[in-house]
Amino acid sequence: MGRIKARKAVKILGLIVIIATFIVLNGNWGSMVIALPPPEDTPEEILRTKIIIEARSPIDGSFLTAAEYIQLQAQLQEAPPPKLDPKIREQIFLLRLRKTLLQFFPFLNF
């Protein structure tokens, strides 16, 4: 008697899972159309051929014309940003080395 009730319970549970799966899959059919880009969106192929005549400053993100952008790039190449102190550079190297060693030897505590 207990086996029959267990079988009925398993059959009902299986039926519920199948129905729930069908409902979920059936409900997602309309979302395939939603995944498309809106019609007013410019295709990427057209954007790749577009000539860019304005740029953003790498320093503060403000808009620049093409001439101003070239001047700023030239100034940045003439006076590059200051380099790090050799002690700080060495500390960064040692921290990266420690991180790498800990990935291979996690039991080390140094």
C-alpha positions in Angstrom: 0.0 0.0 0.0 2.9 2.4 0.8 4.6 1.7 -2.5 1.4 2.7 -4.4 1.1 6.0 -2.6 4.8 6.7 -3.2 4.5 5.9 -6.9 1.4 8.2 -7.2 3.3 11.0 -5.4 6.3 10.6 -7.7 4.0 10.6 -10.8 2.2 13.7 -9.6 5.5 15.4 -8.8 6.8 14.6 -12.3 3.7 15.9 -13.9 4.0 19.1 -11.9 7.6 19.5 -13.0 6.7 18.9 -16.7 3.8 21.4 -16.6 5.9 24.0 -14.9 8.7 23.6 -17.4 6.2 23.9 -20.3 4.7 27.0 -18.8 8.2 28.6 -18.3 9.4 27.7 -21.8 6.1 28.8 -23.4 6.2 32.2 -21.5 9.7 33.0 -22.9 8.8 32.7 -26.6 7.9 36.4 -26.8 11.2 37.5 -25.2 13.2 36.5 -28.3 11.7 39.4 -30.2 12.4 41.8 -27.3 16.1 40.9 -27.5 16.5 42.6 -30.9 17.8 46.2 -30.9 15.3 49.0 -31.5 14.7 49.9 -35.1 16.0 53.5 -34.6 19.4 52.1 -33.4 22.2 52.7 -35.9 23.9 49.5 -37.0 27.5 48.9 -36.0 28.6 48.6 -39.6 27.5 52.2 -40.3 29.1 53.5 -37.1 32.5 51.9 -38.0 32.6 53.9 -41.2 31.7 57.2 -39.5 34.5 59.7 -39.2 35.0 60.9 -35.7 35.6 64.7 -35.5 35.2 65.2 -31.8 37.0 63.5 -28.9 37.2 63.4 -25.1 40.1 64.6 -23.1 41.9 61.6 -21.4 42.5 63.9 -18.4 39.1 65.2 -17.4 36.7 63.7 -20.1 35.7 67.1 -21.5 34.8 67.4 -25.2 37.6 68.5 -27.5 37.8 69.3 -31.2 40.2 67.2 -33.3 42.9 70.0 -33.3 42.7 70.4 -29.5 42.9 66.6 -29.0 46.1 66.4 -31.2 47.6 69.3 -29.2 46.8 67.6 -25.9 48.3 64.3 -27.1 51.5 66.1 -28.1 51.7 67.8 -24.7 51.3 64.5 -22.9 54.0 62.9 -25.0 56.4 65.8 -24.3 55.9 65.8 -20.6 54.9 62.2 -19.6 53.5 61.7 -16.1 56.1 61.2 -13.3 57.4 57.7 -12.7 56.9 55.8 -9.4 59.6 55.8 -6.7 61.8 52.7 -7.1 61.0 51.6 -3.6 57.2 51.7 -4.3 57.8 49.9 -7.6 59.8 47.2 -5.8 57.0 46.8 -3.2 54.4 46.4 -6.0 56.6 43.7 -7.6 57.0 41.8 -4.4 53.2 41.9 -3.7 52.5 40.6 -7.2 55.1 37.8 -6.7 53.5 37.0 -3.3 50.0 36.8 -4.8 51.3 34.5 -7.6 53.1 32.2 -5.1 50.0 32.0 -2.9 48.0 30.8 -5.9 50.3 27.8 -6.4 51.2 27.3 -2.7 48.1 28.3 -0.6 49.5 26.7 2.5 52.3 29.2 2.8 51.7 32.1 5.2 54.2 34.8 4.3 
